[in-house]
């Protein structure tokens, strides 16, 4: 990769320019589904996204909860110029346990500014399930991050959604978003093991990927 190609990618319309649009302090609502179209939880979420390594990557750190149990997570988004694809690494206290999910996806040619990447996770003794992450920027003060669960041979179903508004916009118009999560999330508060859905060969159609027994903290 040349410096010139990175600089070009950071220009308006380029994939690294899209990553820069994600930067900010965000607040909103995190929603979780364990079964298709059956909302299991909706909780406040707070996230911070910043560029790292001279704009090569966007680092997303967030704090929320699920059914009263605190959750924190990190996602690192980038665009591989040589392979011409988006790449994401995701870690989360609840959803990924001690594993890291690596996802990749092609650059979208049409539609709103967005990236879509696909990864997978083990599900008991059966084949792995797919996990698609879509990041959409509906407007300058709105960010939507949606995770879809994909059973083997089946259709994807919405599993997790981070519906964000820019914190500065919420401060001006509090009715525009859900109340923010605590500004001071617990430094080391992992959810109890009972919070995770039980591991099985056939997880619910829209269950978030859960840590295996070997991954339990």
C-alpha angles and dihedrals in degrees: 000000000000126000087238093058091050091049090051091049089054092058120099109290094023123118094244089050087058090054089053090056089063093063117114150073108292135188132179143098132323114206127193132195124191092177128034113277092353109113110216100180144000117192137164115267134194123196139179122201123188137166118249135190096026094312097310094122140023114223116206120194120179143175126203140128140241119214089338097313116117119242132186129181147171132216125187115201124192143156118233103216095191094051093035096228143108117251128195135186116197130189126174134168093234109024102042104020107193094341130094120224115217116197134177135191143170123255113267113242097196140020131049121336100285147135126215123193132178128213136156141223135200119261112196114285094331130089118294121271123231124241120196123193121198122189115195131180106204092175144343092279100035133076127177123192114184128183121201126198116217120196117208107280092357139102124271121257129195110261108163132013130185107198104192136186123188108264093228090055091049090051088056094043111019092184091065095079146015117279111279124254118251113297088222108050118190111280095224110005110142118183114253117262090252090066093068119084111250116267114246141154089253110040119187113285093253102027118138114243107271130201116263122238090266090054098051112126 
